Amino acid sequence: MGAARLPAGAPRRLTMTGRAVWIDAPGQLATRPAEPVAPGPGEVLVQVAWAGICGSDRELLRGTRPAGFVRYPVVPGHEWSGTVTAVGPAVDPGAGPAADPGAGPAADPGAGPAADPGAGPPAGSTGDAAFGPAGDATLVGRRVVAEGFRSCRICAACRGGDTNMCASPYDETGFTRPGAWSDHLVVPSHLLHVLPPDADLRAAAGLEPAACAAAMCLRAEAVPGERVAVVGAGTLGLLATQLLAAGGPAELVAVDPRVNRGRLAARCGATTLLTPDEAAAAPWARHFDVVVEAAGAAGSAVLACGLARRGGRVVLAGLAADGDHPLRAIDLVLPQLTVHTVFGAPSRAWSHAVRAFAAGHLDPAALVTHELPLDDVGAAFRLLDDAASAAVKILLHP
């Protein structure tokens, strides 16, 4: 397959072989041969280098994900990195991947992909041929990641940059569209974020959760010298810790019951690791200017709000299971807390994460504890379920 784009009328199947992992229904996991599908108008074909596995994928297998947020059968894989191998014909002259983070300053990242399709390249485009529309064959060979939300790009939320709050029905790679637990993946070109030529694709596979962490940090608006706490030292919490550490906090405390996460939290920039019981007591209660909650455990939102000083800021991103302790209005109103919530990542958060990664301020590879072949995805799920495995981030490779 050469570097030229696919001509009009090209066959929809490419002469390559591969396989994909399917979850046909809850509890039904299977690996099957899968021929790559040629990219259509406005799409690119990516050879997957690495794909992550996380708690959301476990929800898919268990059948606990809300009905509106999954479509069975499905190829999972919303965390991934890879290389463009083919481009489809372009139909949208305004569609193009995000700016190369190594190409210099870009326009307002809040502009997202919601620009007028007839207005030329989106905000952040350098105008270089490598960042042209989908049909531009110079994309072939570029290392990339891509946003997962298939937003409409025209509703009020999308045009305001909140592509994760699109008014259209939920639609996301790896949940309602085929994901990256496969040798190849087809995605819309306007969702791409092109990486530097020497980018570490193993590390870049963590940029999807990093974008979610970036959304949390952007909401927190921490400034240098503030006291910051992160509740939860899992993948999201540790990536948020890295991003917050780059901003120069006076204190950066991680809170997690797993005391063995202390060394990793310190590597990510935390000055201290506390257990939840330690954090809830003096001198830490009502101590922090900013608290980011990424634990999703029962009581973690209540703990986060209790750590924030009067007038402090709290960002909640964890989704606790049944048995959670509800927040009381009195605990928010009397201390006059500002509380934000985050679900997913808008385009501006992806830009923030990719630029931090390219600049060396974000290292998702620090969290990788296990690497398995794609065919061993069953073993990956067992590791994820086994608390004794000490798994943080598990990667699959074709």
N, C-alpha and C positions, 0 to 999 in steps of 0.2 A: 504494500500500500504506500503510494508516494505521498508527497507533501501537498499535492494539489487538492483543491476542494472537490467534493463529489459533484459530478455534472447533473443537470436536470434529468430526471428519469432514471437515475442510477438505481440498481436493485437495493431493496431494503435490507438484505442480508449481506454480511461481509464474509469473505473466505478465510475465516479464522475459527478456531475451536476454543472452547472454554467451558467453565461451569459456574454455577451460581447456587447459593444456599437459599432455600425457600422455607418460610414458615407458612404452611398451607392452612393451618387453623391452630388454635391454642394447643400446645403439646405436640404438634406435628412438625418435626424438623427434618428436612431432606436436602441432599446435595445432588444436583442433576446437571447433565451437559447443557450448555447454553451458548448458542451462536450470538455473537455481537450483532446488535441492530444498527444499521447505518443511521447516522444522525440526519434528522429532517431539517426543514427550514428553521434557521435560528438556533440550531443545536450543535453540540460537539460530542465526539466520542472520546472517552478518557480511558486509558489503561490504568487500572487501580494499582497503586503501589502498596498502600497500607490502609486498613480499615479498623476502626475501634469498635469495642463492644461496651455497652453501659447498662445502667438500670432500666432505661427505656426499652432496650432490646429484650431484657428479661420480662418486662411487662407484656411485650408482644408474644413471647413464648408461653407465658402463664395465662394469657387472656385477661389480664387485669387492666389493660389500657382502655380508657373510655371509648365507646363504640364510634363516636364521631372522629376519633383520632387514629384510626387504623382501618386498612382495607385488605382483608385476606382474600386470596393468598398474596404474600408479599415477600420480596427480597429485601431484608433489612440492610442497614448500613448507612447511617446519616453522618458518621464521622469518617473522613477519608482524605487521602491525598493521591495524586496521580499525575499522568502526563497526557496531554492531548495527542491523539493519534489520527484523528480525521475531523473535518468540519463539514457541516451541511451548507446548503445554499442560504444566502442571507436574504431576508425579506424586510427586516426592520433596520433602516439605516441608523437608528439611534441606539441599537443594541450593541453592547460590547462589554468585555470583561472590565473588572475594576482596574484602577491604575496600578502599575508596577510599583511596589513600595520602595524599590531602589532607584526610581526614576526622578526623585525629587519631590518637592511639596505638591500637593494636589488641592483641588478645590474643596469646598465645604463637604465633608463626608456625610453630613446630615441630609444632603440632597438625594442620596439613595438612587435606585434605578427608576425613579418615578418621573424622570424628565420627559418632556414632550417627545414622542418618537420621531417627530419630524425636525427636531431642533439640533440634530447632529449628535456627536458622542456624548455620553453621560458625564455628569460632574465627576471630576477626578481623572478623566481620560487625558493621556499625554499627547494624543494625536499621532503617536508613533504607529507604524504599520502593524506592530505586534499586538496592538490593542484595538484593532478595527472590528468590524462587524463579524457575525458568525462565519460568513463565507470567506473570510480572509485566511488563506492557507498559511500565513506566517504564524498563526497560533499553534500549528502542529509542532510538537516537540517541547512546548512550554510546560513547565511544572505549575500545577494549579491545585486549588481547593475551590469549593463552591458553596454558596448559601443553599439551605435546604428548603426554605419556604417558597412555594410557587405562588407568589402574590400577583394580584391583577395589575399593579403598577398605575392604576388610574383612579382608585377610590381616594377619599380624603386622607385616610391613614397612610396609604402608600405615598401619596404626593407630599405628605408631611414628613416622610422618612421612616415611619413606623411600619415597615413591611411585615413585621411579625404580628401586626394587628389588622391585617387586611380584612376588608368587609366580605370578601368571597369565602366560600366554605374552605375549611382547613385542608391543605394539600401540601405534603412535605416528602422529600426524598427519604426513602427508607421506611416510611409508614403507610403512605397511600400511593407512592410511586416506587418503582424498582430502585433499590439502594446499591451500596458498594460492596456487599458480600458476594462479589462476583469478580471475574477477571476484567470486565469492562463495564462502563457506565455511560449512559447518554444523559446529558443535562443541557438546559438552555444556556446559551453563551452569556447572556446578560447577568447570570448568577455567578460567573467565574470571578475569582481573585487570582491574578497571575502572580507567582512567586519569583524571587530572584533566581537567576539561572543555577546558582549553586546551593539552593535551598535544600535542607535535609528533609526528605519526604517522610521519613519515619517520625520526626518531630512534628511535621506539618499536619499529620493525621489528627493531632490534638487541637487543631485550630477551630473546630466546631464548638466543643465545650469552652474553648478559650474565648470565642465570640460571645457566648452566653455570660461568661465571667466578665468580659468587657462591658456588656450591657449593664451588669450590676454596678461595676465601678463608675461608669459614666453617670448613672443615677445617683451614686453616693456623692459625687463631686468633692472628693477629699482633696485638701490642699496641703502643701508641705507644712510640717510641724504639728499636724493634728494627731490625736490619739485614735487609733483605729483597731477594731476587733473583727475577726472573721470567725463566725460560728460554723463549724464543719470543716474538717481537714480531709475531705474527699477530693475528687477530681476538680469539681467546680471551685471549692473553697481554696484549694492550693493554687489553682491558676489565678484566682482573684487575688490571693496573697502576693503572687509575683507581680501582678500589675500594680497593686497598691504600693508595694515596696519601691517601685520605680518612681513614685511620687514624693518620696522623702518624708514619711510619717515620723513623728516623735516616738511613737510606740506602735507596734504591729503585733497584736496578740492573737494567736490561733486558739480556738476552743474545740476540743474533741475528747470523747471518753477514751479513745485509743491512744494511750500514752506512747506506744511504739511509733506513732507518727511524728514525734518530736523532732527527730533528726531531719526528716524530709521537710517538715514545716520550716525549720531553720534554713535549710537549703533554698527554700522558696522565698525567704526574706523575713519570716516571723522572728520577733525578738523573744517571745515566750510562748509555750504551749501550756494551756490550762485545761483541766477537766471541767465539765459543766458545773459540778458542785463547787469547785474552787472559784470559778468565774462568778457564780451567783453570790458569793460572800464578799465581805470587805477585803481589800480596798477597791475591788473591781466593779461592784454594782454602781450604776450611774456614773461611770468613770469616763466613757469614751465619747468623742465627738461624732464618730461614724461607726456604725455596726452593720456588717454585711452578713446575712444569714443564708447559708447554702447547705444546711444539714438535711433538711427534710425529715427530721426526727420529731417524735412527739415531744412537745414542749420547747422546741428550739426557737420558734418565733417569740414565745413569751420570754425566754431567756434573752434573746437579742434585744428586745425592747427594754428589759431590765438593766442591760449593760449600758444603754445610751444615757448620757447626761441629760439634764433638763434642757430642752431646746435642741437636742441632738437629732441626727439623721439615721434612719434605719432602712435598709433595703432587704426585702424578703423575697427569696427565690426558691426555697425548698417546698416540696409538696409532701406533707406528712401523710402517713397512712391513717387508717381508722384508729381512734383512741387519742387523737391529738387534743391538746389543751387549748381551748379557744382564747383569743385575746379579748380583754375587756376594755370597753371604751374608756373607763376611768383611768386605766393604765397608760393610755395614749394621750388623753386630754389634759390631765393634771400636769404631767411633765412636758407638755406641749411638743411632743415628738412629731417630726416629719417622717412619714412612712411611705416608701415606694415599693412597688412589686414588679417583678420581672418574670416573663415567660418567653423563652426563646431569645433570639438576637435579631435586631433590625440591621439593615445594611451598614449604618454608621458604626455599629459595634463590631461588625466583621472588619471594616476598614481599620478600626482602632487596633484590633487584635493582630491583623496581618502586618500592620506597620510596626507594632511593638515587637513582633516576631522577627521581622526583617532587620530591625535595629538592634537585636540582641537583648531586649529587655524581657522577653518571654520565651521560656524553654519548656514546651509541653513534654519533651523527651525525658525530663527529670522525673516524671510521674510513671513512666512505663516500667512495669514490673514483670510482665509476661509477654512473650511473642509466640504465636502458634500458627501453623499453616491453616489456610481457609478450611481444609477438609476436617480439621480437628475442632470445629466450632462447638461441638458437643462438650468437649473437654473444657473449652473456654467458659461455657455456661456453668459447668461444675466448679471451676475455680471461682467464678463470681459469686456462687452460692456458699462457698466454703470460707467462713470467717478465719479459719486457721491458715488459709493460703496467703494472707496479707496482701492480696491483690489490690492495686490501686488502679492502674490503667492497663488493660489487656488489648494487644493489637493482633489482628489477623493479617496474613500476607498471602496473596495468591501463589 
